[in-house]
Amino acid sequence: MSFKVTVPATGHEFDIEPGETVLEAALRQGVGLPYGCRDGACGKCAGEVVNGDTHYAGELRSLALDQQQQGKVLFCQACADSDLEIVVREILNNQDIEVKTLPCRVESIEQLTHDIMKLELKLPETERLQYLAGQYLEFLLEDGKRRAFSIANAPHDDALIELHIRHVPHGKFGDYVFDGLKTRELLRIQGPLGSYYLREESERPIILMGGGTGFAPLKGMLEHAFYIHFDRPIHLFCGVRARRDLYMDEMVKGWLEQHPNLKYTPVLSEPWEEDNWQGKTGFVHEAIVEQYPDLSGYDVYMSGPPPMIKAGMDAFYQHGLPETQIYSDSFEYSDDALRAMGIKKPQV
């Protein structure tokens, strides 16, 4: 028998199953309760139960006992014995989330294409990084520089942090990832960062446009949408040069069989003859306006190289897309890569 949890301050309600914690149930249904470790060790998920009864499934940590004495409950550990009415701070947008600086360990390295590497990072046992689907983090390097990468996995699946890193010509960090980085190596990160994340409150259908590793934040958005049973129509467009640059394509095709609200269009701008490509060719933004000549009723999310973002914006505005319905994440080159290519970064 399931119970209902109500958060009167925001009007949110969600169901909770037997043996499920309040935090697990909330995240499963897109309600952003705060957390820091998801293991009962930090207290950031604590709140009050105004009506109803809960129990802790496992052995209580001393922190949980302390919170009980203060009349509070750790929602990452508490299960429901009845309908609940709770008081807790909710995560409603990116400004509500704590930005953390944390050590991390490289858990796995996997080469996805000739120039894209997937990294999985593990945080300390007592830490989790709470973020919104689509946000990014930065590596804090020893020379004081930073390198930003989108988080490619959904917030509920946060035991590891997944990143997709492209080997940009003359990019020192990319050189290191491809030629020097080893598993179990320790790094420092800061995040989550950015205002590029899935807006769940809108009711409009969604168009996602990714170029290259711009697929990474879109992957996180899609996995989150599937997890919370998002039923709005979603059309994913991925633009790359040739067939060898299209990665995780089979995974996306598998999603199509499981989620009828999802459509997928890969677009190659310069297919090789041996690709024997039968799909869309040209620029990815052109494929979008060809299929959706009137964009006024859509939300559009774009991530990838700056020329693609600019071309997309110019075209989409001409096809009726309001500025308030477009969200973008432009993947800028590092200063090192720009200098090596003889490009001077404009002063802002």
C-alpha positions in Angstrom: 0.0 0.0 0.0 1.4 3.4 -1.0 1.0 6.6 1.0 0.9 10.3 -0.1 3.4 12.9 1.0 2.4 16.6 0.9 4.6 19.6 1.0 2.1 22.4 1.9 4.6 25.3 1.3 4.8 24.5 -2.4 1.6 22.4 -2.9 3.6 19.5 -4.2 2.3 16.0 -3.5 4.0 12.6 -4.3 3.4 8.9 -3.6 5.7 6.8 -1.5 5.9 3.0 -1.7 6.6 0.7 1.2 10.3 0.5 2.0 11.0 3.6 -0.1 12.6 6.6 1.6 10.9 10.0 1.4 13.9 11.4 -0.6 13.8 8.5 -3.1 10.1 8.9 -3.7 10.4 12.6 -4.1 13.3 12.4 -6.6 11.5 9.6 -8.5 8.6 12.0 -9.1 10.5 15.2 -9.9 10.1 16.9 -6.5 13.5 18.5 -5.5 14.1 17.8 -1.9 17.6 18.8 -0.7 20.3 16.3 0.1 24.1 16.1 0.5 25.1 12.5 1.1 21.9 10.3 0.8 23.4 8.2 3.5 22.2 9.9 6.8 25.6 11.4 7.5 25.3 15.1 6.6 21.8 16.3 7.8 21.1 18.4 4.7 17.9 16.5 3.9 16.4 17.1 7.4 12.9 18.4 7.8 9.8 18.2 9.9 6.9 15.8 9.8 3.8 17.8 10.7 1.3 15.0 10.3 1.9 11.3 9.9 4.4 8.6 11.1 7.8 7.5 9.7 10.4 4.9 10.6 14.1 4.5 9.8 14.7 1.3 7.9 18.2 0.8 9.1 20.4 1.4 12.1 20.3 5.0 13.2 23.4 7.1 12.9 24.1 9.6 15.8 23.1 12.4 13.5 19.7 11.0 13.0 19.3 10.6 16.8 20.3 14.3 17.2 17.8 15.4 14.6 15.0 13.3 16.3 15.7 15.2 19.5 15.2 18.5 17.6 11.9 17.2 16.2 13.3 16.7 12.7 13.6 13.7 10.4 16.3 12.7 7.9 14.3 12.2 4.7 17.1 10.3 3.0 16.6 7.5 5.6 12.9 7.8 6.7 10.2 5.6 5.3 6.4 6.3 5.6 4.0 4.4 7.9 1.1 6.7 6.8 0.3 9.7 4.7 2.7 12.5 5.5 2.6 16.3 5.6 6.2 17.6 5.8 8.0 20.9 6.1 11.3 21.0 4.1 13.2 23.4 1.9 12.7 22.5 -1.8 15.1 22.8 -4.7 13.0 24.8 -7.2 15.8 26.2 -9.4 19.6 26.3 -9.8 20.0 29.1 -7.2 18.6 26.8 -4.5 21.5 24.3 -4.9 24.7 24.5 -2.9 27.8 24.8 -5.0 30.5 22.4 -3.6 34.2 22.0 -4.0 35.1 18.4 -3.6 37.8 15.8 -4.3 36.9 13.0 -6.6 38.5 9.8 -7.9 38.5 8.6 -11.5 36.5 5.4 -11.4 36.5 4.5 -15.1 37.7 5.8 -18.4 36.1 4.6 -21.7 36.8 5.8 -25.2 33.5 6.3 -27.0 34.9 7.6 -30.4 38.2 8.6 -31.9 38.1 11.9 -30.0 35.5 11.5 -27.2 36.3 9.9 -23.8 33.8 9.0 -21.1 34.9 9.6 -17.5 33.1 8.4 -14.4 34.0 10.1 -11.2 33.4 8.9 -7.6 33.0 11.4 -4.7 33.9 10.6 -1.1 31.6 8.1 0.6 29.9 10.8 2.6 29.2 13.2 -0.3 26.8 13.4 -3.2 26.5 16.2 -5.7 22.9 17.4 -6.0 22.3 19.0 -9.4 19.6 19.7 -12.0 19.6 17.7 -15.3 21.8 19.7 -17.7 24.1 21.5 -15.3 27.9 21.3 -15.5 30.9 21.1 -13.2 34.5 22.4 -13.4 37.8 20.7 -12.8 40.1 22.8 -10.6 43.5 22.3 -12.0 46.8 22.7 -10.1 47.9 25.8 -12.2 44.7 27.6 -11.1 42.9 27.1 -14.4 39.4 25.5 -14.7 37.9 23.2 -17.3 34.1 22.9 -17.6 32.2 19.8 -18.6 28.5 19.0 -18.6 27.2 16.3 -16.3 25.9 13.5 -18.6 23.9 11.4 -16.1 20.5 12.1 -14.5 20.4 13.5 -10.9 18.8 10.4 -9.4 21.7 8.2 -10.7 24.4 10.1 -8.9 26.6 7.3 -7.4 29.1 8.3 -10.1 29.4 11.4 -12.2 29.6 10.9 -15.9 31.4 13.3 -18.2 32.0 13.2 -22.0 35.3 14.9 -22.9 36.3 15.7 -26.4 39.9 15.8 -27.5 40.1 19.3 -28.9 43.3 19.9 -31.0 45.9 21.6 -28.8 43.8 21.3 -25.7 46.1 20.5 -22.8 43.4 19.0 -20.6 42.1 16.8 -23.4 45.7 15.7 -24.1 46.0 14.7 -20.5 42.7 12.8 -20.4 43.6 10.8 -23.5 47.2 10.2 -22.9 48.0 10.5 -19.2 44.9 10.2 -16.9 44.6 6.9 -15.1 41.8 5.3 -13.0 41.9 5.9 -9.3 43.6 9.3 -9.9 42.4 12.1 -7.6 41.1 15.4 -9.0 39.1 18.3 -7.6 35.8 19.6 -8.9 33.4 22.4 -8.2 29.7 22.3 -9.0 27.0 22.2 -9.9 27.1 25.3 -12.1 25.0 26.9 -14.8 21.4 27.8 -15.6 21.1 25.3 -18.4 18.7 22.6 -17.0 15.4 21.0 -17.9 12.4 23.2 -17.1 9.9 20.7 -15.8 7.1 23.2 -15.2 6.4 24.0 -18.8 3.8 22.0 -20.8 5.2 22.7 -24.2 6.8 20.0 -26.4 10.6 19.9 -26.4 13.2 20.0 -29.1 16.8 19.1 -28.1 19.7 20.0 -30.3 23.2 18.7 -29.6 26.4 19.1 -31.5 29.2 16.6 -30.7 29.6 16.3 -26.9 26.7 18.7 -26.6 24.8 15.4 -26.4 26.1 15.0 -22.8 23.7 17.4 -21.0 20.8 16.3 -23.2 21.5 12.7 -22.2 21.1 13.8 -18.5 17.9 15.6 -19.3 16.4 12.7 -21.2 17.3 10.1 -18.5 15.7 12.5 -15.9 12.6 12.9 -18.0 12.2 9.1 -18.4 12.7 8.6 -14.7 10.0 11.1 -13.6 7.6 9.7 -16.4 7.7 13.0 -18.3 5.0 12.6 -21.0 5.6 15.7 -23.1 6.8 15.1 -26.7 10.6 15.3 -27.0 12.5 15.3 -30.3 16.3 14.9 -30.1 18.5 16.1 -32.9 22.2 15.3 -32.9 24.5 17.0 -35.3 28.0 15.6 -36.1 30.3 15.6 -39.1 30.6 11.9 -40.0 29.3 8.6 -38.8 32.3 8.0 -36.6 31.5 11.1 -34.6 28.0 9.8 -33.7 28.2 8.2 -30.3 25.8 6.4 -28.0 23.5 6.1 -31.0 22.4 2.6 -30.2 21.5 3.6 -26.7 19.2 6.3 -28.1 17.6 3.9 -30.5 16.9 1.6 -27.5 15.1 4.5 -25.8 12.8 4.9 -28.8 11.4 1.5 -28.2 10.8 2.2 -24.5 9.5 5.8 -24.7 6.9 6.6 -27.3 7.0 10.3 -26.6 10.7 10.4 -27.9 11.8 11.1 -31.5 15.4 11.0 -32.7 17.1 12.5 -35.8 20.8 12.3 -36.2 22.2 14.7 -38.8 25.7 14.4 -40.6 27.2 17.5 -42.0 30.1 15.9 -43.9 29.3 12.1 -44.2 32.1 9.9 -45.6 31.4 7.9 -48.7 32.0 4.7 -46.7 29.4 5.8 -44.2 26.7 4.9 -46.7 24.5 7.4 -44.8 20.8 7.3 -45.6 19.7 9.8 -43.0 19.6 13.6 -42.7 22.6 15.6 -44.0 23.5 19.2 -43.7 23.5 21.5 -40.6 21.4 20.2 -37.6 19.6 23.5 -37.1 18.4 23.4 -40.7 17.0 19.9 -40.2 15.0 21.3 -37.2 13.4 24.2 -39.1 12.7 22.0 -42.0 10.6 19.7 -39.8 9.3 22.5 -37.5 8.7 25.7 -39.6 6.7 27.2 -36.7 8.6 26.9 -33.4 6.4 29.3 -31.4 4.8 26.5 -29.4 8.1 24.7 -28.4 10.8 24.8 -25.8 14.2 24.4 -27.5 17.4 23.3 -25.7 20.8 23.6 -27.5 24.2 22.5 -26.5 27.4 22.3 -28.4 30.0 24.5 -30.3 29.4 28.2 -30.4 28.9 28.5 -34.2 26.1 25.9 -34.0 24.5 27.7 -31.1 24.5 31.1 -32.9 23.3 29.6 -36.2 20.5 27.8 -34.3 19.4 31.0 -32.5 19.3 33.0 -35.7 17.3 30.4 -37.5 14.9 29.6 -34.6 14.0 33.3 -34.0 13.1 33.6 -37.6 10.8 30.7 -37.3 8.8 32.2 -34.4 10.6 30.9 -31.3 10.3 33.4 -28.4 13.5 34.2 -26.5 11.9 33.0 -23.3 11.6 29.4 -24.8 15.2 28.9 -25.8 17.9 27.5 -23.5 21.5 27.1 -24.6 24.9 25.9 -23.4 27.8 27.0 -25.6 30.9 24.8 -25.4 33.7 27.3 -25.5 37.3 26.3 -26.3 39.9 26.9 -23.6 42.3 29.8 -23.9 45.2 27.3 -24.5 43.4 25.7 -27.4 42.4 29.1 -28.9 46.0 30.4 -28.7 47.4 27.2 -30.2 45.0 27.6 -33.1 46.0 31.3 -33.6 42.6 32.6 -32.4 42.3 35.5 -30.1 39.5 35.3 -27.6 37.4 38.5 -27.6 37.4 40.6 -24.5 34.0 40.8 -22.8 
